Amino acid sequence: MDTIKTASFESLLELAVPDGDGGYVFTLDGETFKIKDTLEITGIATKKGYIIIY
């Protein structure tokens, strides 16, 4: 049986921490990503199997 993961976009945004260089450090499911724009969060979460609720 597969697990369905859902998250609100707002809750994912809270996981993005400014890195001091104009980008963000975003951690999801124990994996850390350096991103330049918070819009990248949707793509990362989708690839990890999340359904995003807006």
C-alpha positions in Angstrom: 0.0 0.0 0.0 1.4 3.4 -0.9 1.3 6.3 1.4 -0.4 9.5 0.2 1.4 12.6 1.5 -0.4 16.0 1.5 0.9 19.4 2.6 -0.4 22.9 2.4 1.7 25.3 0.4 1.8 27.6 3.4 3.2 24.9 5.7 5.9 24.1 3.2 6.8 27.8 2.9 7.5 27.8 6.7 10.2 25.2 6.1 12.2 27.5 3.8 14.8 29.5 5.8 16.6 32.5 4.3 20.3 31.6 3.7 21.6 35.1 3.9 22.6 35.1 0.2 19.2 35.9 -1.2 18.1 32.2 -1.4 16.7 29.7 1.0 17.5 26.4 2.6 14.5 24.1 2.4 14.4 20.7 4.2 11.7 18.1 3.4 11.7 14.5 4.7 15.2 14.9 6.0 16.7 16.1 2.7 18.0 19.6 2.4 17.8 21.7 -0.7 19.4 25.1 -1.5 16.8 27.1 -3.6 16.8 30.5 -5.1 13.0 31.1 -5.1 10.2 29.7 -2.9 8.4 28.7 -6.1 10.8 25.8 -6.3 9.2 24.2 -3.3 6.2 22.9 -5.3 8.4 21.0 -7.7 10.5 19.5 -4.9 7.5 18.4 -2.9 5.8 16.9 -6.0 8.8 14.9 -6.9 8.8 13.5 -3.3 5.2 12.4 -3.8 3.3 15.1 -2.0 0.0 16.5 -3.1 0.1 20.2 -2.5 -3.0 22.0 -1.1 -3.2 25.7 -2.0 
